Amino acid sequence: MSDNQLRIVWIYPDLLSTYGDQGNVLVVERRARQRGLDVARLDVRSDQPIPTSGDIYLIGGGEDRPQRLAAERLRRDAGLARAVENGAIVFSVCAGYQILGHEFINDLGQREPGLGLLDVVSVRGEGERCVGDVLGDIDPRLGLPPLTGFENHQGVTHLGPTARPLAQVRFGNGNGTGDGTEGAYNDTVFGTYMHGPVLARNPLIADLLLKLALDVNALPPTDDRWYEALRNERIAAAQQPA
């Protein structure tokens, strides 16, 4: 963050905003403004260059063909990779999560190179599609309450040695590998399969992104009654017998 302005970049809403993940950028923007921050939000379409001066970048989910197109354009552009080199924070969901890895399977059934910003590789699962509510325990190092979200994916994502699982699931599939992991992260880049939108269900993850971008240990308190009501409702629903 420079010039006392927080710059939030929403990547390719024309390709990767199928499952309501635009809500994530709205939550980050609102929670920043509630703390009195001057926020500049930029929605970058797929025919526009990715700015390298952002503080927080968000990328959502999408269908298979738009995912391939997004990956191709992000590789050609290279702006997101440069932003990460400059210390930017990235939060990605589902198709966006796969794109940030080393490779995934595209709509043509072929291996598609990713950006390599997360040490993960995604393949297509052979079993049933992973659909439904998820509840999990976030990595204790992040100091956050349980993760709640909604998954809808066929992908299976394997983590490499430099990627940490974002959470361990209690209910649901997560990464689909059978080891109970969900999502992945390193110091500045985060990925998850959770929709919801996930930051509306987990506002303290949004606050974590803000703290990392601002390089602070704490933020001023804000009214979380609405968020807590939503969280409690979805956590209770996830624990209901099938």
Helices and strands as residue ranges (DSSP letters): E 5-11, H 22-34, E 38-44, E 56-59, H 64-77, H 79-85, E 89-93, H 95-100, E 103-105, E 111-113, E 120-124, E 130-138, G 140-142, E 147-153, E 155-159, E 167-171, E 181-182, E 184-185, E 189-192, H 198-201, H 203-214, H 225-238
